[in-house]
Every structure is written in C-alpha cells, then in structure tokens.
Amino acid sequence: MMMSTVVVAFGGNALQPPDLGATDAFIDLSSAANAVADIVEEGHRLVITHGNGPQVGCGLMRSVWAPPGVPRLSMATLVAQSQGELGTLLSIALSNAFAARRLRVPVVSVVTHVLVDINDEAFNVFSKPIGPVLSDPTVIASLRDNVGLPLIPERGGYRMAVPSPFPQKVVEAAAIRGLLDQGAVVIAGGGGGIPVASGRDGLVHGVTGVIDKDRTSALLARSLGATRLVFLTDVEGVYRDFGTPQQALIVEGTWEDFDDLVNDPKAAGMGSMKPKMAAACDFVKSTRHSAAIGSLQKAAQVVDGLAGTRIVWELEEERQDAQ
C-alpha cells in the first residue's frame, strides 16, 4: 500500500467525558493508542489532533478558585497547558502500544499555535462549551460571579462557554511536516490550537477563545497535503434520523450531500456531528480527497474506507459514468 499522510482527530469528550473531572485516572487512552498502532502498522504517515473542552474548562476553574496571590491564567495559557497534559498522556500511551508491537516509531507532541483574525465576529458569540457539566448550585453561582464567562445549559446542567474564532493558519505546519518526513507520529493542534492574533504593534498575542478542533484538523490536513482526514468518535459513523427507530448509518456520500445535511435544521440527531461533517466537507471540497467519520474501535478500517461514513468528492458510479 502506498504511504499516505492521514490526519486523525480524536474528540476531547472521547478522551474524557465532560461530566468527569480532569484527572489522569479518568483518561484511559489504551483504546486510542491501539487504534493508532493499527493505522501505523499499515504504513501511513500520521498526525493526531485532539479536543480539549473538558480539560481546558477544568483548568479555568482551578485558576479561578486558586488561593489569593496566585495569578489567574489566560485562556491561551490554559489551552497550552491542556496540549501539554493530553500530549504527554497520548505520547506515553502510544509509545507503550508501539513497543508492545515492536514498532520503532518516534512520537512527538508539538505545542501548536493557530492564527485567527482579532476582528472575527465569533469573538462576540460565546458558543463553545468547555469544562465539566455542572449541577451544584453553589459551584454554578461561584463561577457566574467570578469566571467572567456565560454558562449555557447542557445535559441537565451547565457548562462554561467561550468564543470560538475561525482558524486561518497553523503556525507550526512546516515543522510538523518536517517531523513526518523524519518518520515520526506527530500529535498536534490540541484543542484546536492555541489561538493567537497579530496586534496593531505587529506582534503576535494570545487571545481568549477555544478554536473548534475539527476546523483546525481540516486546516492542518490541507496544509500538510494529507490524503485522508478521519474523525474518530464513540459511534459507528453518521446516522440519518439518529436516536429514532428509523436511524440508519450513512455509508457514503458526496461533500455536497453532507453539506446539505449540515445546513438542514430538520436533520434529526446530528447536532454533535455537524462540526465534524462541516470540517470534512471543507477538506473534501478543497482537496478532492476523502474524509471519514467512524468508531475509534475500528480506526484502521475507517481510514481504509471499510467502516464508518465516507465523505467523497464524487461517488464511484459517478466517476464511472464520467469515463
């Protein structure tokens, strides 16, 4: 099989559900590590991205409730901390999984900055939930008084919300490409990347927000010339009428088909899938390569197009008709 560059995105909630605390004990990465090892054994060049919503939110809570005299951390710093936390845990898990299979593949975690536009209107909308789901009235009241962020309803409780600016450029893309050329598996773009913007002084500054990791994954995949973008989740793929007796797995469709679903307000049960679908459509539309969404447990099959949901430029029968 010809070696190809694949970007695989793990959701933050897949690594750690938002109703659990951000401690190592709650993060079991063995399944993720073995899934990655399956992909590496097939000879693919691999970049791993991951979310950080639960972790960065818990970090913000620790910062807010720190003893007097302890400086409060900026959102950019908290995103960087979450990259270090999950990057370290993933690196250890991957190294152990590779060693068990006698794979001599280095693993490198890259602290990744992503350029955004300081004038992005998204800074006026607090749309990205972070941290755990909160139900304790005392905790909720304390955060409302001290955190300076709105709390939005979710699953019977509340989560903090921050702006989610659109990613424009992955600053370390060239360095990541160089590591791939050296044979490394690279962990990058954690939490969508640390959001930075150019100020009037011409210097780069960290900004408050959490970039959507699916958008950053698509941007990074394009920047690296990847031939496949894969989103691994805890379900088999994208379902039509998800959560209803009529639910059915969508095995394959064009980016135009999925773009219609993303923009269809009547598409049932697709709320959490829509950001992944939108990012996949963007990648396929821009590159004419394919994307996939599928289960972590079938990672290698999803990469090879044998499981999950495939988003393609055109369907096989359309290609044959065109010929």
C-alpha positions as CSV (number, residue, x, y, z in Angstrom):
1,M,0.0,0.0,0.0
2,M,1.3,3.4,-0.9
3,M,2.3,5.5,2.1
4,S,-0.1,8.4,2.6
5,T,-0.5,11.2,5.1
6,V,-3.5,10.8,7.3
7,V,-4.8,13.3,9.9
8,V,-6.8,11.6,12.7
9,A,-8.9,13.7,15.0
10,F,-9.9,12.5,18.5
11,G,-12.7,14.4,20.3
12,G,-12.0,15.8,23.7
13,N,-15.1,14.1,25.0
14,A,-14.0,10.8,23.6
15,L,-10.8,11.0,25.6
16,Q,-12.6,12.2,28.7
17,P,-16.3,12.8,29.1
18,P,-17.3,16.3,30.2
19,D,-19.1,15.0,33.3
20,L,-15.8,13.7,34.7
21,G,-13.0,15.6,36.4
22,A,-9.8,16.3,34.6
23,T,-7.5,13.8,36.3
24,D,-5.3,11.2,34.8
25,A,-7.4,8.5,36.5
26,F,-10.3,9.3,34.2
27,I,-8.4,9.2,31.0
28,D,-7.9,5.7,29.6
29,L,-6.0,6.1,26.3
30,S,-5.2,2.4,25.7
31,S,-8.0,2.0,23.1
32,A,-6.9,5.2,21.3
33,A,-3.3,4.1,21.4
34,N,-4.0,0.7,20.0
35,A,-6.2,2.2,17.3
36,V,-3.3,4.4,16.3
37,A,-0.9,1.5,16.3
38,D,-3.3,-0.3,13.8
39,I,-3.0,2.7,11.5
40,V,0.7,3.0,11.8
41,E,1.2,-0.7,11.0
42,E,-0.4,-0.1,7.7
43,G,2.4,2.3,6.8
44,H,0.6,5.6,6.9
45,R,2.2,8.9,7.9
46,L,0.1,10.0,10.8
47,V,-0.8,13.3,12.6
48,I,-3.1,13.1,15.6
49,T,-5.2,16.0,16.7
50,H,-7.5,16.1,19.8
51,G,-10.0,18.2,21.6
52,N,-9.6,19.7,25.0
53,G,-13.0,21.1,26.0
54,P,-13.3,19.2,29.3
55,Q,-9.6,19.7,30.2
56,V,-9.3,23.5,29.5
57,G,-12.6,24.2,31.4
58,C,-11.3,22.4,34.4
59,G,-8.1,24.3,34.2
60,L,-10.0,27.6,34.1
61,M,-11.9,26.5,37.2
62,R,-8.7,25.7,39.1
63,S,-7.3,29.1,38.1
64,V,-10.4,31.0,39.2
65,W,-10.5,29.2,42.6
66,A,-6.8,29.4,43.3
67,P,-5.7,30.9,46.6
68,P,-5.2,34.7,46.8
69,G,-2.0,35.9,45.3
70,V,-1.9,33.1,42.6
71,P,-2.1,34.8,39.2
72,R,-5.1,33.8,37.1
73,L,-4.1,32.2,33.8
74,S,-5.2,33.4,30.4
75,M,-7.2,31.2,28.1
76,A,-4.3,30.9,25.7
77,T,-2.1,29.6,28.5
78,L,-4.8,27.2,29.6
79,V,-5.1,25.8,26.0
80,A,-1.3,25.4,26.0
81,Q,-1.5,23.5,29.4
82,S,-4.1,21.2,28.0
83,Q,-2.0,20.5,25.0
84,G,0.9,19.5,27.3
85,E,-1.3,17.4,29.5
86,L,-3.0,15.4,26.8
87,G,0.1,15.4,24.6
88,T,2.1,13.8,27.3
89,L,-0.6,11.2,28.1
90,L,-1.0,10.3,24.4
91,S,2.7,10.2,23.8
92,I,3.2,7.7,26.7
93,A,0.2,5.6,25.7
94,L,1.4,5.5,22.0
95,S,5.0,4.7,22.9
96,N,3.8,1.8,25.1
97,A,1.4,0.5,22.4
98,F,4.2,0.7,19.7
99,A,6.7,-1.1,22.0
100,A,4.2,-3.9,22.5
101,R,4.1,-4.4,18.8
102,R,7.8,-3.8,18.2
103,L,7.2,-0.7,16.2
104,R,10.2,1.6,16.2
105,V,8.3,4.8,15.6
106,P,9.0,8.0,17.5
107,V,6.1,10.0,18.9
108,V,6.4,13.8,19.1
109,S,3.9,16.2,20.6
110,V,4.0,19.7,19.2
111,V,2.7,22.8,21.0
112,T,0.7,24.3,18.3
113,H,-0.4,27.9,17.7
114,V,-3.2,28.8,15.3
115,L,-3.6,32.3,13.8
116,V,-7.0,33.9,14.0
117,D,-8.4,37.3,13.0
118,I,-8.8,39.5,16.0
119,N,-11.8,41.1,14.2
120,D,-13.6,37.8,13.8
121,E,-17.2,38.3,14.7
122,A,-17.0,35.0,16.5
123,F,-15.4,36.8,19.4
124,N,-18.8,38.3,20.2
125,V,-20.5,34.9,20.4
126,F,-19.9,32.6,23.3
127,S,-20.7,29.3,21.5
128,K,-18.0,26.8,22.6
129,P,-18.8,24.8,25.8
130,I,-15.8,24.0,28.0
131,G,-15.3,22.2,31.2
132,P,-17.5,19.6,33.0
133,V,-21.3,19.6,33.2
134,L,-22.1,21.5,36.4
135,S,-25.2,20.8,38.6
136,D,-24.2,22.0,42.1
137,P,-26.0,25.4,42.6
138,T,-23.1,26.7,44.8
139,V,-20.5,25.9,42.1
140,I,-22.6,27.5,39.4
141,A,-23.2,30.6,41.4
142,S,-19.5,30.9,42.2
143,L,-18.5,30.6,38.6
144,R,-21.1,33.1,37.5
145,D,-19.7,35.6,40.0
146,N,-16.0,35.0,39.3
147,V,-15.2,33.5,35.9
148,G,-16.5,36.3,33.6
149,L,-18.0,33.8,31.1
150,P,-21.6,32.8,30.5
151,L,-22.9,29.4,31.5
152,I,-25.1,27.6,28.9
153,P,-27.5,24.7,29.6
154,E,-26.3,21.2,28.6
155,R,-27.5,17.7,29.6
156,G,-29.3,18.7,32.8
157,G,-26.7,21.1,34.0
158,Y,-24.5,24.0,32.8
159,R,-21.1,24.4,31.1
160,M,-19.0,27.5,30.7
161,A,-18.8,28.9,27.1
162,V,-16.1,30.9,25.3
163,P,-15.8,32.4,21.8
164,S,-14.6,30.0,19.0
165,P,-12.8,32.0,16.3
166,F,-12.2,30.6,12.8
167,P,-8.6,29.2,12.3
168,Q,-6.6,30.8,9.5
169,K,-3.1,29.3,9.7
170,V,-1.4,26.6,11.6
171,V,1.9,28.4,12.6
172,E,3.9,25.2,13.1
173,A,2.7,23.4,9.9
174,A,6.1,23.3,8.3
175,A,7.7,21.9,11.4
176,I,5.1,19.2,11.6
177,R,5.7,18.3,8.0
178,G,9.4,18.0,8.8
179,L,8.7,15.6,11.7
180,L,6.6,13.5,9.4
181,D,9.4,13.4,6.9
182,Q,11.6,12.0,9.7
183,G,9.2,9.2,10.3
184,A,7.5,10.4,13.5
185,V,3.9,10.2,14.5
186,V,3.0,13.7,15.4
187,I,0.5,14.9,18.0
188,A,-0.5,18.5,17.1
189,G,-3.3,21.0,17.1
190,G,-4.5,20.0,20.5
191,G,-7.8,21.7,21.4
192,G,-7.9,23.4,18.0
193,G,-4.5,25.0,18.7
194,I,-3.6,28.0,20.9
195,P,-5.4,31.0,19.4
196,V,-3.1,33.9,18.6
197,A,-3.6,37.0,16.6
198,S,-1.5,39.8,15.2
199,G,-1.9,43.1,17.1
200,R,-1.6,46.6,15.9
201,D,2.0,46.5,17.1
202,G,2.7,43.8,14.6
203,L,3.4,41.3,17.3
204,V,1.5,38.0,17.9
205,H,-0.6,37.8,21.1
206,G,-2.7,35.1,22.7
207,V,-6.4,35.7,22.7
208,T,-9.4,34.4,24.6
209,G,-11.2,31.6,22.9
210,V,-11.1,27.9,22.0
211,I,-10.9,27.1,18.3
212,D,-13.0,24.3,17.0
213,K,-10.6,21.3,16.8
214,D,-12.5,19.9,13.8
215,R,-11.9,23.1,11.8
216,T,-8.2,23.1,12.8
217,S,-7.9,19.4,11.9
218,A,-9.2,20.2,8.4
219,L,-6.9,23.2,8.0
220,L,-3.9,21.2,9.1
221,A,-4.8,18.3,6.8
222,R,-4.9,20.7,3.9
223,S,-1.6,22.4,4.9
224,L,0.2,19.1,5.1
225,G,-1.2,17.8,1.8
226,A,-2.9,14.9,3.6
227,T,-4.9,12.4,1.5
228,R,-7.3,11.5,4.2
229,L,-9.0,13.3,7.2
230,V,-10.5,11.0,9.8
231,F,-12.7,11.8,12.8
232,L,-12.8,9.0,15.4
233,T,-15.8,9.0,17.7
234,D,-17.7,6.7,20.0
235,V,-20.3,5.8,17.4
236,E,-20.1,3.9,14.1
237,G,-20.5,7.0,11.9
238,V,-23.1,9.5,10.8
239,Y,-26.6,8.3,11.1
240,R,-29.7,9.6,9.4
241,D,-32.5,10.1,12.0
242,F,-30.1,9.3,14.8
243,G,-31.8,8.4,18.1
244,T,-35.0,7.3,16.4
245,P,-36.3,3.9,15.4
246,Q,-35.6,4.8,11.8
247,Q,-31.9,5.6,12.3
248,A,-29.6,4.3,9.5
249,L,-25.9,4.6,9.0
250,I,-24.9,6.7,6.1
251,V,-22.1,4.7,4.5
252,E,-21.0,7.1,1.8
253,G,-22.0,10.4,0.2
254,T,-20.5,13.4,-1.6
255,W,-19.4,16.5,0.2
256,E,-22.4,18.3,-1.3
257,D,-24.8,15.7,0.2
258,F,-23.3,16.2,3.6
259,D,-23.2,20.0,3.2
260,D,-26.9,19.9,2.7
261,L,-27.3,17.9,5.9
262,V,-25.2,20.3,7.9
263,N,-27.4,23.2,6.8
264,D,-30.7,21.3,7.2
265,P,-32.3,22.4,10.5
266,K,-34.6,19.4,10.3
267,A,-31.8,16.8,10.2
268,A,-32.6,14.9,13.4
269,G,-29.9,13.9,15.9
270,M,-26.9,15.3,14.1
271,G,-26.1,18.2,16.5
272,S,-22.7,17.0,17.7
273,M,-21.8,15.5,14.3
274,K,-22.4,18.7,12.3
275,P,-19.0,20.3,13.2
276,K,-17.2,17.2,12.0
277,M,-19.3,16.9,8.9
278,A,-18.7,20.6,8.1
279,A,-15.0,20.2,8.5
280,A,-15.0,17.0,6.4
281,C,-16.9,18.8,3.7
282,D,-14.4,21.7,3.7
283,F,-11.5,19.3,3.4
284,V,-13.0,17.3,0.5
285,K,-14.2,20.4,-1.3
286,S,-10.7,22.0,-1.1
287,T,-8.6,18.9,-1.9
288,R,-10.9,16.4,-3.7
289,H,-9.5,13.8,-1.3
290,S,-11.8,11.9,1.0
291,A,-12.7,12.2,4.7
292,A,-14.3,9.7,7.1
293,I,-16.1,9.6,10.4
294,G,-16.2,6.4,12.4
295,S,-15.7,4.5,15.6
296,L,-12.4,4.5,17.5
297,Q,-12.7,0.7,17.8
298,K,-12.5,0.4,14.0
299,A,-9.9,3.1,13.4
300,A,-7.8,1.2,10.7
301,Q,-11.0,0.2,8.8
302,V,-12.3,3.7,8.9
303,V,-9.0,5.0,7.5
304,D,-9.2,2.4,4.7
305,G,-12.8,3.2,3.9
306,L,-14.0,-0.2,5.1
307,A,-16.1,1.1,8.1
308,G,-17.8,4.3,9.2
309,T,-19.1,7.1,7.0
310,R,-17.1,8.3,4.0
311,I,-17.3,11.8,2.5
312,V,-16.1,11.9,-1.0
313,W,-15.7,14.3,-3.9
314,E,-17.9,12.1,-6.2
315,L,-19.4,8.7,-5.9
316,E,-17.9,5.7,-7.7
317,E,-20.8,5.3,-10.1
318,E,-20.5,9.0,-11.0
319,R,-16.8,8.5,-11.8
320,Q,-17.6,5.5,-14.0
321,D,-20.3,7.4,-15.8
322,A,-17.9,10.3,-16.4
323,Q,-15.5,8.0,-18.0
